[in-house]
Amino acid sequence: MQDKLKELLAIRDGNLSMKEARKFGIAATTVQRLVNQGKLIKVDRGYYVEDGHGIDDL
């Protein structure tokens, strides 16, 4: 996983939006590759959570 992405996931407690990813220079193809590898879970359009972090219903 890219260092920038690791840093962003640490700041955001394992949560990621594509909007923030783009600001950090992380390509959509990188995010999709991590989804395909099971390292990120897509929770909604443009929103992801790092595998191992819980997803709570509000």
ROBAFI-836343 format. One line per field, with one value per atom (N, C-alpha, C): residue number from 1; residue in one letter; atom name; x, y, z. Coordinates in nm, 2 decimals. Example, Ala and Ser with C-alpha at 12.3 -4.5 7.8 and 13.67 -1.06 7.14 Angstrom:
2
k (1; 1; 1; 2; 2; 2)
r (A; A; A; S; S; S)
a (N; CA; C; N; CA; C)
c1 (1.32; 1.23; 1.32; 1.28; 1.37; 1.29)
c2 (-0.57; -0.45; -0.33; -0.22; -0.11; 0.00)
c3 (0.78; 0.78; 0.78; 0.71; 0.71; 0.79)
END
This chain:
58
k (1; 1; 1; 2; 2; 2; 3; 3; 3; 4; 4; 4; 5; 5; 5; 6; 6; 6; 7; 7; 7; 8; 8; 8; 9; 9; 9; 10; 10; 10; 11; 11; 11; 12; 12; 12; 13; 13; 13; 14; 14; 14; 15; 15; 15; 16; 16; 16; 17; 17; 17; 18; 18; 18; 19; 19; 19; 20; 20; 20; 21; 21; 21; 22; 22; 22; 23; 23; 23; 24; 24; 24; 25; 25; 25; 26; 26; 26; 27; 27; 27; 28; 28; 28; 29; 29; 29; 30; 30; 30; 31; 31; 31; 32; 32; 32; 33; 33; 33; 34; 34; 34; 35; 35; 35; 36; 36; 36; 37; 37; 37; 38; 38; 38; 39; 39; 39; 40; 40; 40; 41; 41; 41; 42; 42; 42; 43; 43; 43; 44; 44; 44; 45; 45; 45; 46; 46; 46; 47; 47; 47; 48; 48; 48; 49; 49; 49; 50; 50; 50; 51; 51; 51; 52; 52; 52; 53; 53; 53; 54; 54; 54; 55; 55; 55; 56; 56; 56; 57; 57; 57; 58; 58; 58)
r (M; M; M; Q; Q; Q; D; D; D; K; K; K; L; L; L; K; K; K; E; E; E; L; L; L; L; L; L; A; A; A; I; I; I; R; R; R; D; D; D; G; G; G; N; N; N; L; L; L; S; S; S; M; M; M; K; K; K; E; E; E; A; A; A; R; R; R; K; K; K; F; F; F; G; G; G; I; I; I; A; A; A; A; A; A; T; T; T; T; T; T; V; V; V; Q; Q; Q; R; R; R; L; L; L; V; V; V; N; N; N; Q; Q; Q; G; G; G; K; K; K; L; L; L; I; I; I; K; K; K; V; V; V; D; D; D; R; R; R; G; G; G; Y; Y; Y; Y; Y; Y; V; V; V; E; E; E; D; D; D; G; G; G; H; H; H; G; G; G; I; I; I; D; D; D; D; D; D; L; L; L)
a (N; CA; C; N; CA; C; N; CA; C; N; CA; C; N; CA; C; N; CA; C; N; CA; C; N; CA; C; N; CA; C; N; CA; C; N; CA; C; N; CA; C; N; CA; C; N; CA; C; N; CA; C; N; CA; C; N; CA; C; N; CA; C; N; CA; C; N; CA; C; N; CA; C; N; CA; C; N; CA; C; N; CA; C; N; CA; C; N; CA; C; N; CA; C; N; CA; C; N; CA; C; N; CA; C; N; CA; C; N; CA; C; N; CA; C; N; CA; C; N; CA; C; N; CA; C; N; CA; C; N; CA; C; N; CA; C; N; CA; C; N; CA; C; N; CA; C; N; CA; C; N; CA; C; N; CA; C; N; CA; C; N; CA; C; N; CA; C; N; CA; C; N; CA; C; N; CA; C; N; CA; C; N; CA; C; N; CA; C; N; CA; C; N; CA; C; N; CA; C; N; CA; C)
c1 (0.09; 0.00; 0.09; 0.05; 0.13; 0.14; 0.25; 0.27; 0.17; 0.14; 0.04; -0.10; -0.13; -0.26; -0.26; -0.15; -0.14; -0.15; -0.09; -0.10; -0.25; -0.31; -0.45; -0.54; -0.53; -0.61; -0.58; -0.46; -0.43; -0.50; -0.49; -0.55; -0.70; -0.76; -0.91; -0.96; -0.88; -0.92; -0.97; -0.90; -0.94; -1.04; -1.09; -1.20; -1.13; -1.19; -1.14; -1.25; -1.24; -1.33; -1.24; -1.30; -1.23; -1.19; -1.27; -1.24; -1.11; -1.10; -0.98; -0.86; -0.88; -0.78; -0.72; -0.81; -0.76; -0.68; -0.72; -0.64; -0.50; -0.49; -0.36; -0.28; -0.34; -0.27; -0.28; -0.38; -0.40; -0.50; -0.46; -0.55; -0.66; -0.77; -0.89; -0.85; -0.76; -0.71; -0.64; -0.57; -0.50; -0.61; -0.71; -0.82; -0.89; -0.92; -0.99; -0.91; -0.78; -0.69; -0.69; -0.70; -0.70; -0.83; -0.94; -1.07; -1.07; -1.01; -1.00; -0.92; -0.82; -0.73; -0.79; -0.90; -0.97; -0.91; -0.82; -0.76; -0.85; -0.94; -1.04; -1.17; -1.27; -1.41; -1.49; -1.56; -1.65; -1.77; -1.81; -1.93; -2.04; -2.00; -2.09; -2.01; -2.08; -2.02; -1.92; -1.79; -1.68; -1.63; -1.69; -1.65; -1.60; -1.49; -1.42; -1.38; -1.36; -1.31; -1.20; -1.10; -0.99; -1.03; -1.00; -1.03; -0.98; -1.06; -1.03; -1.09; -1.14; -1.21; -1.36; -1.42; -1.57; -1.65; -1.76; -1.86; -1.98; -2.01; -2.13; -2.25; -2.36; -2.49; -2.52; -2.56; -2.60; -2.75)
c2 (-0.12; 0.00; 0.12; 0.22; 0.35; 0.42; 0.48; 0.56; 0.66; 0.74; 0.84; 0.79; 0.67; 0.61; 0.56; 0.50; 0.45; 0.57; 0.68; 0.80; 0.85; 0.86; 0.91; 0.82; 0.68; 0.59; 0.60; 0.63; 0.65; 0.77; 0.88; 1.01; 0.99; 0.92; 0.90; 0.77; 0.71; 0.59; 0.48; 0.46; 0.35; 0.38; 0.51; 0.55; 0.63; 0.62; 0.68; 0.73; 0.85; 0.90; 0.92; 0.90; 0.93; 1.08; 1.17; 1.31; 1.34; 1.28; 1.30; 1.23; 1.11; 1.04; 1.12; 1.18; 1.26; 1.38; 1.44; 1.55; 1.51; 1.38; 1.33; 1.27; 1.28; 1.23; 1.08; 1.02; 0.88; 0.85; 0.77; 0.75; 0.65; 0.67; 0.58; 0.43; 0.41; 0.28; 0.21; 0.29; 0.23; 0.19; 0.27; 0.24; 0.11; 0.10; -0.01; -0.14; -0.13; -0.24; -0.30; -0.20; -0.25; -0.31; -0.26; -0.32; -0.46; -0.48; -0.61; -0.71; -0.66; -0.74; -0.76; -0.70; -0.72; -0.63; -0.54; -0.45; -0.33; -0.29; -0.19; -0.25; -0.20; -0.24; -0.12; -0.13; -0.02; -0.03; 0.09; 0.09; 0.18; 0.26; 0.34; 0.40; 0.47; 0.53; 0.63; 0.61; 0.70; 0.69; 0.59; 0.58; 0.43; 0.42; 0.30; 0.29; 0.17; 0.14; 0.04; 0.06; -0.04; -0.17; -0.28; -0.41; -0.42; -0.48; -0.49; -0.38; -0.27; -0.17; -0.20; -0.18; -0.21; -0.10; -0.15; -0.06; -0.06; 0.05; 0.06; 0.12; 0.06; 0.12; 0.24; 0.35; 0.46; 0.46)
c3 (0.00; 0.00; 0.00; -0.07; -0.08; 0.05; 0.07; 0.20; 0.22; 0.11; 0.12; 0.17; 0.11; 0.14; 0.29; 0.33; 0.47; 0.56; 0.53; 0.61; 0.62; 0.51; 0.50; 0.58; 0.57; 0.64; 0.79; 0.83; 0.97; 1.03; 0.95; 0.99; 1.01; 0.92; 0.91; 0.97; 1.06; 1.13; 1.04; 0.93; 0.84; 0.74; 0.74; 0.64; 0.53; 0.41; 0.29; 0.20; 0.16; 0.05; -0.07; -0.19; -0.31; -0.32; -0.27; -0.28; -0.20; -0.08; 0.00; -0.07; -0.13; -0.19; -0.31; -0.39; -0.50; -0.45; -0.34; -0.28; -0.24; -0.20; -0.16; -0.28; -0.40; -0.52; -0.54; -0.48; -0.49; -0.60; -0.70; -0.82; -0.78; -0.86; -0.84; -0.87; -0.96; -1.00; -0.88; -0.80; -0.68; -0.58; -0.56; -0.46; -0.51; -0.64; -0.70; -0.68; -0.71; -0.69; -0.55; -0.45; -0.31; -0.27; -0.34; -0.32; -0.37; -0.49; -0.55; -0.47; -0.40; -0.32; -0.18; -0.15; -0.02; 0.09; 0.06; 0.16; 0.20; 0.10; 0.13; 0.10; 0.17; 0.15; 0.10; -0.01; -0.06; 0.02; 0.09; 0.17; 0.11; 0.01; -0.06; -0.18; -0.27; -0.38; -0.33; -0.36; -0.33; -0.18; -0.11; 0.03; 0.06; 0.13; 0.16; 0.30; 0.35; 0.48; 0.47; 0.55; 0.55; 0.61; 0.55; 0.60; 0.75; 0.84; 0.98; 1.06; 1.00; 1.08; 1.07; 1.18; 1.18; 1.11; 1.06; 0.99; 1.08; 1.14; 1.23; 1.16; 1.20; 1.15; 1.24; 1.19; 1.28; 1.30)
END
